[in-house]
Amino acid sequence: MAILYKGSRLLGRRIAATSKFAGAPILWSVVLTVLLWTSGCTGMVSGANKPQSAIQVIPGAFDFGNVGVGKQVSHAAAVVNNSKTTVRLTKATISGTEFSISGLRFPVSLQPGQKSNFSIWYKGSRAGKAAGTLSFDGEPSSSDAITLTASTGSSTPQLNVSSASHDFGAVTVNTVANAALTLTNSGAANLNVSRIVVSGAGFEASSIKTPTTVPAGGNVVLDLAFSPKTTGNFSGTVTVSSDDPKTPTAAVALTGTATSQSIGKLIATPAALNFNNIKEGSTASAVTTLKNVGTANVTLSQISLSGSGFSTSGIATPVLVVPGESLTLTVKYSPTSAKTSSGDISLVSAQGGITSISVSGTESQSGLTLSPASINFGNAVTGVANTQTVQIGNPGTVPVTITAANISGAGFNNSGLVLPLTLSAGKTATFNVQFNPKSAGASTGSLSLVSDATNPPSAIALSGAGVAAGLSLAVNPSNVSFGSVNVGSTASRSVTITNTGNSNVAISQEALTGANLSLSGASAVTLSPSQSITLTVQYSPTTAASTAGSLAIVSNATAGPSAIPISGNGVAQAQHTVVLSWNASTSATGYNIYRSATSGSGYARVNSGPDGVLSYSDTNVQNGQTYFYVTTAVDASGQESAYSSEVSAVIP
């Protein structure tokens, strides 16, 4: 079967006939090959070396002392540029996995004589000693390595008793002499005290109910008393049982002498002083009252003490204390390391008596961190505020109070930081830093916080550049051509308007002119940089004639097109006919023609009845449709053959 197609094109391939009738349709195929190619580009980065300079870390070595397992402590440090040129620190090199630093964000630039503060941290992950080094790599030189040392205590509880023995001295019969012992847990786990037993006539202990739990680094006070009923020398023992794996039982020897003579006797109230969470570099003080509760004078001849960081004041020895008289003794604690310190203050009288005061203290860790270490706002439009968030952290063990924020540099300010601000241990807070340049040009500054932290962070370096506002628009496409469009139909094109400047652009109106043109999606809008809107232009010609118009864009942009041209050509709609022809069959008296919009099925006859001619013209076709045709042959008895092979026609 051959096809003559007027005003359309055919798609298909040659297929053999499937009936007894001779002939086969001739089908033509069109292969459209689209060649798409893309291209790219590459970039290159280069750099140059800088002059050499000297770098020094202060202090030159760090010893963290003894730290409990799982605990983290820090030391304040600084890196100084001692040269006459600018130094650029690129990284810190630390050996020893348990050491780290905070407060620096690389690269760090130091002007001549400038220093940058930071913190060195040690976390004891396992028992034993630790050692490492810290050095800074800089351009062009590196610092000398400084040594880092620390030790980590056991991860189990550890019981320390403030004294291994106590002598009550001479005590009058039927009177009471008092003393105290401090039980300290210097381990890294809770200490469970299961039992406290006192042996020896006249000796007693009170104020601790067993079983009791002492947290790591904590302590409890055990009050002792000696009340003899007869004269003579007395001895006894206080035995403390706990779950300390190394020393499950600690014994303190007690001694005292009972006399019938009237003697003087000093007692201290309180008999134990505890200083907890005291910051390194600071001093805490407390007082205890010494009173002669005996019946004779007492000469206080000597005050001696044990334990690191403790001192006394307020009493100059020797001093005479008459019965009933009281003296005030001031005790101070100035921690010098992170470990717990404990000891005794011994008040020795010339008459042979000793009064003891138990003392203990722990150092707190006071820290503050700022993140990020530097902020670069890049290019910022003048008059427009740019904001970045800063986080403050307290990695220490006690609260830190921030009293002031100092910010320098043109265009920089902060917001959201209400002072004074007290930050609890382990907590964080945030505030904002803004850069709002008033004129074009580079600007640098810094932000620092004033606080009571023992290791304050370095100032945050601030930088940015003010740039003039740029108001520009781009329109794509730059012109709209609809080409030829059938009369009575509608064609659409999209137009995208993009803000290609660095400031907001206000579009007040999009106006379209030209016959048979219409616009949708238009509205007053403000576009931020890189933001776009898409409009739709439609062309619906009513006559066969050309149209020329424009799309005007009214805005405050100073660069970019204010209008783009619009054109189109209306044409009369073409009338299409599909002409089918086929070869004759020797026994056929007529032929039927069938059509479908679906290939291979759904065929419907389009001729009124069997037709004896060998061709058919189908004029009832619609633009933009594809039709599929088959034929059958009918003999004199009305028998109809099977479908012939299928052909298709595409109507433009």
C-alpha positions as CSV (number, residue, x, y, z in Angstrom):
1,M,0.0,0.0,0.0
2,A,1.5,3.3,-1.0
3,I,0.7,6.6,0.7
4,L,0.6,10.1,-0.7
5,Y,0.4,12.6,2.1
6,K,-0.4,16.2,1.6
7,G,0.6,18.8,4.2
8,S,1.9,16.2,6.7
9,R,4.6,13.6,7.2
10,L,4.6,9.9,7.7
11,L,6.5,7.8,10.3
12,G,7.0,4.1,10.2
13,R,8.8,1.3,8.5
14,R,8.1,-1.3,5.7
15,I,5.9,-4.1,7.0
16,A,4.8,-7.2,5.1
17,A,1.0,-7.6,4.5
18,T,-0.8,-9.9,6.9
19,S,-3.8,-10.8,4.6
20,K,-4.2,-12.8,1.4
21,F,-4.3,-9.5,-0.5
22,A,-1.2,-8.4,-2.3
23,G,0.5,-5.1,-1.5
24,A,2.3,-3.5,1.4
25,P,2.4,0.1,2.7
26,I,5.6,2.0,2.2
27,L,6.6,3.9,5.4
28,W,9.3,6.4,6.0
29,S,11.1,7.1,9.2
30,V,12.9,10.2,10.3
31,V,15.7,10.1,12.8
32,L,16.5,13.4,14.5
33,T,19.9,13.4,16.0
34,V,20.7,16.2,18.5
35,L,24.3,16.8,19.0
36,L,24.8,18.4,22.5
37,W,28.2,19.4,23.6
38,T,29.4,21.2,26.7
39,S,32.7,22.8,27.7
40,G,34.3,24.0,30.9
41,C,37.3,25.8,32.3
42,T,39.9,25.3,34.9
43,G,41.5,27.5,37.5
44,M,44.9,27.9,39.1
45,V,46.0,29.0,42.6
46,S,49.4,30.3,43.4
47,G,51.1,31.7,46.5
48,A,54.3,33.1,47.8
49,N,56.5,32.8,50.9
50,K,56.7,35.4,53.6
51,P,59.7,36.7,55.6
52,Q,60.8,34.8,58.6
53,S,60.1,35.8,62.2
54,A,60.3,34.4,65.8
55,I,57.5,32.7,67.8
56,Q,57.5,32.1,71.6
57,V,55.1,30.2,73.8
58,I,54.6,31.5,77.3
59,P,55.2,29.8,79.8
60,G,57.8,27.4,78.4
61,A,56.5,24.2,80.0
62,F,53.3,23.0,81.6
63,D,52.7,20.5,84.5
64,F,49.1,19.7,85.1
65,G,49.8,17.7,88.3
66,N,47.6,14.8,89.3
67,V,44.2,14.6,87.6
68,G,41.4,12.2,88.3
69,V,40.5,9.7,85.6
70,G,37.9,11.2,83.2
71,K,38.5,14.7,84.5
72,Q,39.6,17.6,82.3
73,V,41.7,20.6,83.4
74,S,43.3,23.5,81.6
75,H,46.1,26.1,81.9
76,A,46.2,29.6,80.4
77,A,48.9,30.2,77.8
78,A,49.9,32.7,75.1
79,V,51.9,32.7,71.9
80,V,53.9,35.9,71.2
81,N,55.5,37.4,68.1
82,N,58.9,38.7,69.3
83,S,60.1,39.7,65.8
84,K,59.8,42.9,63.9
85,T,57.6,41.5,61.1
86,T,54.1,40.0,60.9
87,V,54.0,36.3,61.7
88,R,51.3,33.9,60.3
89,L,50.6,30.8,62.4
90,T,49.3,28.0,60.3
91,K,48.8,25.1,62.8
92,A,49.6,23.7,66.2
93,T,51.4,20.4,66.5
94,I,50.7,18.4,69.7
95,S,52.2,15.1,70.7
96,G,50.2,13.1,73.3
97,T,46.6,12.2,72.6
98,E,45.4,13.5,76.0
99,F,46.6,17.0,75.4
100,S,44.7,19.6,73.3
101,I,44.3,23.4,72.9
102,S,41.4,25.8,72.4
103,G,41.0,29.5,71.8
104,L,42.9,29.7,68.5
105,R,41.5,29.4,65.0
106,F,44.1,29.0,62.3
107,P,45.6,30.8,60.5
108,V,46.4,33.4,63.1
109,S,48.3,36.6,62.2
110,L,50.4,38.3,64.9
111,Q,51.7,41.8,64.5
112,P,55.2,42.6,65.9
113,G,55.0,42.3,69.7
114,Q,51.4,41.0,69.6
115,K,50.3,38.0,71.6
116,S,47.3,35.7,71.4
117,N,45.9,33.9,74.4
118,F,44.8,30.3,74.4
119,S,44.1,27.3,76.7
120,I,46.0,24.0,77.0
121,W,43.8,21.1,78.1
122,Y,44.6,17.7,79.6
123,K,42.0,15.0,80.0
124,G,43.1,11.9,82.1
125,S,41.6,9.0,80.2
126,R,43.5,6.3,82.1
127,A,45.7,6.0,85.2
128,G,49.4,6.7,84.8
129,K,51.8,9.5,83.7
130,A,51.5,11.4,80.4
131,A,54.0,13.5,78.5
132,G,53.8,15.5,75.3
133,T,55.0,18.5,73.4
134,L,53.4,21.6,71.8
135,S,54.8,23.7,69.0
136,F,53.4,26.1,66.4
137,D,54.1,26.1,62.7
138,G,54.4,29.5,61.2
139,E,55.4,31.3,58.1
140,P,58.3,31.4,57.7
141,S,59.5,29.8,61.0
142,S,58.1,27.5,63.8
143,S,58.3,27.8,67.5
144,D,60.4,25.7,69.8
145,A,58.5,22.7,71.3
146,I,57.4,23.1,74.9
147,T,57.0,20.1,77.2
148,L,53.6,19.0,78.6
149,T,53.4,16.7,81.6
150,A,50.6,15.3,83.8
151,S,49.6,12.3,85.7
152,T,46.2,10.6,86.2
153,G,45.0,9.1,89.4
154,S,43.2,5.9,89.8
155,S,39.7,5.6,88.5
156,T,38.7,4.1,91.8
157,P,37.9,5.8,95.1
158,Q,40.8,6.8,97.4
159,L,40.5,7.6,101.1
160,N,42.8,10.2,102.7
161,V,42.6,11.0,106.4
162,S,43.9,14.4,107.4
163,S,46.1,12.9,110.2
164,A,47.4,9.5,111.1
165,S,47.3,10.2,114.9
166,H,46.0,12.8,117.3
167,D,47.1,13.6,120.8
168,F,44.5,15.4,123.0
169,G,47.3,16.4,125.5
170,A,46.5,16.9,129.2
171,V,42.8,17.0,130.0
172,T,41.2,17.5,133.4
173,V,39.1,14.6,134.6
174,N,35.4,14.9,133.9
175,T,36.0,17.6,131.2
176,V,35.8,17.2,127.4
177,A,38.5,17.9,124.8
178,N,37.4,18.1,121.2
179,A,39.2,17.6,117.8
180,A,38.3,16.7,114.2
181,L,39.5,14.6,111.3
182,T,38.7,15.2,107.7
183,L,38.0,12.2,105.5
184,T,38.7,13.1,101.8
185,N,38.0,11.1,98.7
186,S,40.9,12.0,96.4
187,G,40.0,9.3,93.8
188,A,37.9,9.5,90.7
189,A,34.8,7.5,91.9
190,N,32.4,7.7,94.8
191,L,33.8,6.5,98.1
192,N,31.5,4.4,100.3
193,V,32.3,4.6,104.0
194,S,30.7,1.6,105.5
195,R,31.8,1.7,109.2
196,I,33.5,4.0,111.8
197,V,34.6,2.3,115.0
198,V,36.3,4.0,118.1
199,S,38.2,2.0,120.6
200,G,39.8,3.1,123.9
201,A,38.2,4.4,127.2
202,G,37.2,8.0,127.1
203,F,37.3,8.4,123.3
204,E,34.3,9.1,121.1
205,A,33.4,10.0,117.5
206,S,30.3,11.6,116.1
207,S,28.7,13.6,113.3
208,I,29.0,10.9,110.6
209,K,26.2,8.3,110.2
210,T,27.3,5.2,108.3
211,P,27.1,4.0,105.7
212,T,27.8,7.3,103.8
213,T,29.0,8.2,100.3
214,V,31.7,10.8,99.7
215,P,31.8,12.0,96.0
216,A,35.1,12.2,94.1
217,G,37.0,15.2,95.4
218,G,34.6,15.6,98.3
219,N,35.2,15.3,102.1
220,V,33.4,14.8,105.4
221,V,34.4,15.9,108.9
222,L,34.6,13.4,111.8
223,D,34.3,15.0,115.2
224,L,36.4,13.4,118.0
225,A,36.1,13.8,121.8
226,F,38.2,12.8,124.8
227,S,36.4,12.8,128.2
228,P,38.4,10.9,130.9
229,K,36.8,9.8,134.1
230,T,40.0,9.0,136.0
231,T,43.5,10.1,135.9
232,G,46.2,8.4,133.8
233,N,47.4,8.0,130.2
234,F,44.9,6.8,127.6
235,S,45.1,5.5,124.1
236,G,42.7,4.4,121.5
237,T,42.0,4.1,117.8
238,V,39.5,5.4,115.2
239,T,39.1,2.8,112.4
240,V,37.4,3.9,109.1
241,S,36.2,1.1,106.8
242,S,35.5,1.9,103.1
243,D,35.6,0.5,99.6
244,D,39.0,2.0,98.9
245,P,40.6,-0.9,97.0
246,K,44.1,-0.1,98.2
247,T,43.4,0.8,101.8
248,P,40.0,-0.6,102.8
249,T,40.7,0.2,106.5
250,A,42.4,3.4,107.8
251,A,43.3,3.6,111.5
252,V,44.1,6.8,113.4
253,A,45.9,6.5,116.8
254,L,44.4,8.5,119.7
255,T,46.2,9.5,122.9
256,G,45.6,11.7,125.8
257,T,46.5,12.3,129.5
258,A,43.9,12.8,132.3
259,T,44.9,14.9,135.3
260,S,43.1,16.0,138.5
261,Q,44.9,19.4,138.4
262,S,43.2,22.5,137.1
263,I,44.6,23.1,133.6
264,G,43.9,25.3,130.7
265,K,42.4,23.7,127.6
266,L,42.1,25.3,124.1
267,I,39.3,24.2,121.8
268,A,38.7,25.3,118.2
269,T,35.2,26.0,116.8
270,P,34.9,24.8,114.1
271,A,37.5,22.1,114.4
272,A,37.5,21.5,110.6
273,L,37.7,24.0,107.7
274,N,37.0,23.0,104.1
275,F,37.7,25.2,101.0
276,N,36.0,23.8,97.9
277,N,36.2,25.0,94.2
278,I,38.7,27.8,94.8
279,K,40.1,29.4,91.6
280,E,43.8,29.1,90.9
281,G,45.4,32.4,91.6
282,S,42.8,33.5,94.1
283,T,42.6,33.2,97.9
284,A,39.8,32.0,100.2
285,S,39.7,32.6,103.9
286,A,37.8,31.3,106.9
287,V,38.0,31.8,110.7
288,T,38.0,29.5,113.7
289,T,37.6,30.6,117.3
290,L,40.1,29.4,119.9
291,K,38.7,29.4,123.5
292,N,40.3,28.4,126.8
293,V,37.6,26.2,128.3
294,G,39.9,25.0,131.2
295,T,40.5,26.4,134.7
296,A,44.1,27.6,134.3
297,N,46.0,29.8,131.9
298,V,47.3,28.5,128.6
299,T,50.3,29.8,126.8
300,L,49.9,29.2,123.0
301,S,53.5,28.8,122.1
302,Q,53.4,27.6,118.4
303,I,51.1,27.3,115.4
304,S,52.2,24.8,112.8
305,L,50.4,23.5,109.8
306,S,50.7,20.9,107.0
307,G,49.1,20.7,103.6
308,S,49.9,22.7,100.4
309,G,48.4,26.1,99.9
310,F,47.3,26.8,103.5
311,S,48.4,29.7,105.7
312,T,47.3,31.3,109.0
313,S,47.1,34.9,110.4
314,G,45.6,36.8,113.3
315,I,47.5,35.3,116.2
316,A,51.1,36.1,117.1
317,T,52.8,33.5,119.3
318,P,53.5,33.1,122.1
319,V,50.3,34.4,123.6
320,L,48.7,33.9,127.0
321,V,45.0,32.8,127.0
322,V,43.2,33.1,130.4
323,P,40.3,30.8,131.3
324,G,37.2,31.8,129.2
325,E,39.2,34.0,126.8
326,S,38.7,33.5,123.0
327,L,41.1,34.3,120.1
328,T,40.3,34.4,116.4
329,L,42.5,32.6,113.9
330,T,42.2,33.3,110.2
331,V,43.0,30.4,107.8
332,K,43.6,31.1,104.1
333,Y,43.8,28.7,101.1
334,S,45.6,29.7,97.8
335,P,45.5,26.7,95.5
336,T,48.6,26.1,93.3
337,S,47.5,23.0,91.5
338,A,44.3,21.1,90.5
339,K,44.6,18.3,93.0
340,T,42.9,18.2,96.4
341,S,45.0,19.4,99.3
342,S,44.5,18.5,103.0
343,G,46.3,18.9,106.3
344,D,46.2,19.9,109.9
345,I,46.8,23.1,111.9
346,S,48.4,22.2,115.3
347,L,48.1,24.7,118.2
348,V,50.8,23.8,120.7
349,S,50.6,25.1,124.2
350,A,53.6,25.5,126.6
351,Q,51.8,23.4,129.1
352,G,52.0,20.4,126.8
353,G,48.5,20.4,125.1
354,I,47.9,20.3,121.4
355,T,44.7,21.4,119.7
356,S,44.3,20.3,116.0
357,I,42.2,21.9,113.2
358,S,41.6,19.8,110.1
359,V,41.8,21.7,106.8
360,S,41.2,20.7,103.2
361,G,40.8,22.4,99.9
362,T,40.2,21.8,96.1
363,E,41.0,24.0,93.2
364,S,38.3,24.9,90.6
365,Q,38.8,25.1,86.9
366,S,37.5,28.4,85.5
367,G,37.5,28.6,81.7
368,L,35.8,30.5,78.8
369,T,35.9,29.8,75.1
370,L,34.8,31.8,72.1
371,S,33.8,30.3,68.7
372,P,34.7,31.1,66.0
373,A,38.1,32.6,66.6
374,S,37.8,35.0,63.7
375,I,34.9,36.4,61.6
376,N,35.3,37.6,58.0
377,F,32.1,39.2,56.7
378,G,33.6,39.5,53.1
379,N,32.0,42.1,50.9
380,A,29.1,43.9,52.5
381,V,26.9,46.5,50.9
382,T,27.1,49.9,52.6
383,G,24.1,50.6,54.8
384,V,23.1,47.0,55.0
385,A,23.7,45.1,58.3
386,N,25.3,41.6,58.1
387,T,25.1,39.3,61.1
388,Q,27.1,36.3,62.3
389,T,26.6,34.3,65.5
390,V,29.3,33.8,68.3
391,Q,29.1,31.0,70.9
392,I,30.5,31.4,74.4
393,G,31.3,28.2,76.3
394,N,32.3,27.5,79.9
395,P,34.4,24.2,79.9
396,G,35.4,24.7,83.6
397,T,34.0,23.4,86.8
398,V,32.7,26.7,88.3
399,P,30.5,29.5,87.0
400,V,32.1,32.4,85.0
401,T,30.8,35.9,85.0
402,I,31.2,38.1,81.9
403,T,31.1,41.8,82.8
404,A,31.9,43.6,79.6
405,A,32.4,43.2,75.8
406,N,34.9,45.4,74.0
407,I,34.5,45.7,70.3
408,S,36.6,47.8,67.9
409,G,36.7,48.6,64.2
410,A,34.5,50.8,62.0
411,G,31.1,49.3,61.3
412,F,31.3,46.5,63.9
413,N,28.9,46.1,66.9
414,N,27.3,43.3,68.9
415,S,23.8,42.5,70.0
416,G,22.0,39.9,72.1
417,L,24.6,39.9,74.9
418,V,23.0,41.1,78.2
419,L,25.7,41.9,80.8
420,P,26.6,40.9,83.4
421,L,26.2,37.3,82.2
422,T,27.0,34.4,84.5
423,L,27.6,31.1,82.6
424,S,27.4,27.9,84.7
425,A,29.9,25.2,84.3
426,G,29.5,23.2,81.1
427,K,26.9,25.7,79.6
428,T,27.0,27.8,76.4
429,A,25.4,31.0,75.2
430,T,25.2,32.9,71.9
431,F,25.1,36.5,70.7
432,N,25.5,38.3,67.4
433,V,28.2,40.4,65.8
434,Q,27.1,42.8,63.1
435,F,29.0,44.5,60.3
436,N,27.2,47.6,58.9
437,P,29.7,49.6,56.8
438,K,28.8,53.2,56.2
439,S,31.3,53.7,53.4
440,A,33.2,51.6,50.8
441,G,36.6,50.1,51.9
442,A,38.2,47.4,54.1
443,S,37.6,47.4,57.8
444,T,39.2,45.4,60.6
445,G,38.5,45.1,64.3
446,S,38.3,42.8,67.3
447,L,35.9,41.6,70.0
448,S,37.1,40.6,73.5
449,L,35.2,39.7,76.7
450,V,36.0,40.8,80.2
451,S,35.4,38.0,82.7
452,D,36.6,36.4,85.9
453,A,37.8,33.3,84.0
454,T,41.4,32.3,84.9
455,N,42.1,31.4,81.3
456,P,40.2,33.9,79.1
457,P,40.1,33.3,75.4
458,S,41.8,35.5,72.8
459,A,40.0,38.3,71.1
460,I,38.0,37.4,68.0
461,A,39.5,39.0,64.9
462,L,36.9,40.9,62.8
463,S,37.2,41.9,59.1
464,G,35.0,42.9,56.2
465,A,34.9,45.3,53.3
466,G,32.2,47.8,52.5
467,V,31.1,47.9,48.8
468,A,28.8,50.4,47.0
469,A,25.3,49.2,46.3
470,G,24.8,47.7,42.8
471,L,21.2,47.8,41.4
472,S,21.0,45.7,38.2
473,L,18.6,43.4,36.4
474,A,19.0,40.8,33.7
475,V,16.2,39.6,31.4
476,N,16.3,36.2,29.7
477,P,15.6,36.0,26.8
478,S,16.6,39.5,25.7
479,N,13.8,39.4,23.0
480,V,10.8,37.1,22.4
481,S,9.9,35.9,18.9
482,F,6.9,33.7,18.5
483,G,7.6,33.0,14.8
484,S,4.5,31.9,12.8
485,V,1.4,31.0,14.9
486,N,-1.8,29.8,13.4
487,V,-4.8,32.1,13.6
488,G,-7.1,31.0,16.4
489,S,-4.4,29.3,18.4
490,T,-2.2,30.5,21.3
491,A,1.6,30.3,21.8
492,S,3.4,30.9,25.1
493,R,6.9,32.0,26.0
494,S,8.6,32.4,29.5
495,V,10.6,35.5,30.5
496,T,12.9,35.4,33.5
497,I,13.9,38.6,35.3
498,T,16.9,38.2,37.7
499,N,18.6,40.6,40.2
500,T,22.3,40.4,39.2
501,G,23.4,43.2,41.6
502,N,24.4,43.1,45.3
503,S,21.3,45.0,46.7
504,N,17.6,44.6,46.6
505,V,15.8,45.9,43.5
506,A,12.2,47.0,43.6
507,I,10.1,46.3,40.5
508,S,7.0,48.4,40.5
509,Q,5.5,47.3,37.2
510,E,5.8,45.0,34.2
511,A,3.8,46.4,31.2
512,L,3.2,44.6,27.9
513,T,2.2,46.4,24.6
514,G,1.3,44.9,21.2
515,A,-1.8,43.5,19.5
516,N,-2.9,40.0,20.5
517,L,-0.3,39.8,23.3
518,S,-1.1,39.1,27.0
519,L,1.0,38.8,30.1
520,S,0.6,36.6,33.3
521,G,2.6,36.4,36.5
522,A,3.3,40.2,36.6
523,S,3.2,42.0,40.0
524,A,5.1,44.6,42.0
525,V,7.9,42.8,43.7
526,T,11.3,43.3,45.4
527,L,14.1,41.0,44.4
528,S,17.0,40.2,46.7
529,P,20.4,39.6,45.0
530,S,20.3,36.5,42.7
531,Q,16.5,36.2,43.1
532,S,14.3,35.7,40.0
533,I,10.7,35.9,38.9
534,T,9.2,34.3,35.7
535,L,6.5,35.9,33.6
536,T,4.5,34.2,30.8
537,V,3.8,36.1,27.5
538,Q,1.1,34.7,25.2
539,Y,0.4,35.4,21.6
540,S,-3.1,34.7,20.2
541,P,-3.4,36.0,16.6
542,T,-6.9,36.6,15.3
543,T,-5.8,37.5,11.7
544,A,-3.0,36.6,9.4
545,A,-0.8,39.6,10.2
546,S,2.5,40.3,12.1
547,T,2.6,41.8,15.6
548,A,5.4,43.9,17.2
549,G,5.3,44.9,20.9
550,S,7.5,45.2,24.0
551,L,7.6,44.2,27.6
552,A,8.6,47.2,29.8
553,I,10.1,46.6,33.3
554,V,9.8,49.6,35.6
555,S,12.2,49.4,38.6
556,N,14.9,51.3,40.5
557,A,17.7,49.3,38.8
558,T,20.5,51.5,37.3
559,A,21.8,48.7,35.0
560,G,20.1,46.2,32.7
561,P,17.3,46.5,30.1
562,S,14.2,48.4,30.8
563,A,12.3,46.7,28.0
564,I,12.6,43.8,25.6
565,P,11.0,43.5,22.1
566,I,8.1,41.0,21.4
567,S,7.2,39.8,17.9
568,G,5.0,37.3,16.1
569,N,3.4,36.4,12.8
570,G,-0.2,35.2,12.6
571,V,-0.8,32.7,9.7
572,A,-3.9,31.1,8.3
573,Q,-4.3,27.5,9.6
574,A,-3.3,25.0,6.9
575,Q,-5.9,22.3,5.8
576,H,-4.4,18.8,5.8
577,T,-5.4,15.7,3.8
578,V,-4.1,12.2,4.2
579,V,-4.2,10.3,0.8
580,L,-4.0,6.5,1.0
581,S,-3.4,4.1,-1.9
582,W,-2.9,0.3,-2.2
583,N,-2.5,-2.5,-4.7
584,A,-5.5,-4.4,-6.1
585,S,-6.6,-7.8,-4.9
586,T,-7.8,-10.3,-7.6
587,S,-10.9,-11.4,-5.7
588,A,-11.9,-8.2,-4.1
589,T,-14.9,-6.2,-5.1
590,G,-14.3,-3.4,-2.6
591,Y,-12.1,-2.1,0.2
592,N,-12.7,-0.6,3.7
593,I,-10.4,1.9,5.4
594,Y,-9.9,2.0,9.2
595,R,-8.2,4.6,11.4
596,S,-7.1,4.8,15.0
597,A,-5.3,7.3,17.3
598,T,-3.5,4.3,18.9
599,S,-1.1,2.1,17.1
600,G,-2.2,-1.5,16.8
601,S,-5.7,-1.2,18.2
602,G,-8.9,0.8,18.4
603,Y,-9.5,1.0,14.6
604,A,-12.7,2.5,13.3
605,R,-13.9,2.5,9.7
606,V,-13.8,5.9,8.1
607,N,-15.4,5.2,4.7
608,S,-19.2,4.7,4.4
609,G,-18.9,1.2,2.8
610,P,-16.7,-1.0,0.6
611,D,-15.3,1.1,-2.2
612,G,-13.9,-0.4,-5.4
613,V,-11.2,2.3,-6.0
614,L,-7.6,1.8,-4.9
615,S,-7.2,5.0,-3.0
616,Y,-8.9,7.1,-0.2
617,S,-8.5,10.8,0.9
618,D,-9.0,11.4,4.6
619,T,-9.8,15.2,5.0
620,N,-11.2,14.9,8.6
621,V,-7.9,15.3,10.4
622,Q,-6.8,17.6,13.2
623,N,-3.6,19.6,13.6
624,G,-1.0,18.2,16.0
625,Q,-2.5,14.6,15.9
626,T,-1.0,11.3,14.8
627,Y,-3.3,8.7,12.9
628,F,-2.8,5.0,12.2
629,Y,-4.4,3.4,9.1
630,V,-5.1,-0.2,7.9
631,T,-7.2,-1.5,5.0
632,T,-9.3,-4.7,4.4
633,A,-10.6,-6.3,1.2
634,V,-14.2,-7.4,0.7
635,D,-15.2,-10.1,-1.9
636,A,-18.5,-10.6,-3.7
637,S,-20.0,-12.6,-0.9
638,G,-19.3,-9.9,1.7
639,Q,-16.3,-11.7,3.3
640,E,-13.8,-9.3,4.7
641,S,-10.1,-10.0,4.9
642,A,-7.8,-9.4,7.9
643,Y,-6.2,-5.9,8.5
644,S,-3.3,-5.0,6.2
645,S,-0.1,-3.7,7.7
646,E,-0.4,-0.4,9.5
647,V,0.8,3.0,8.4
648,S,0.9,6.3,10.3
649,A,0.5,10.0,9.5
650,V,1.7,12.9,11.8
651,I,-0.4,16.1,11.3
652,P,1.7,19.3,12.1
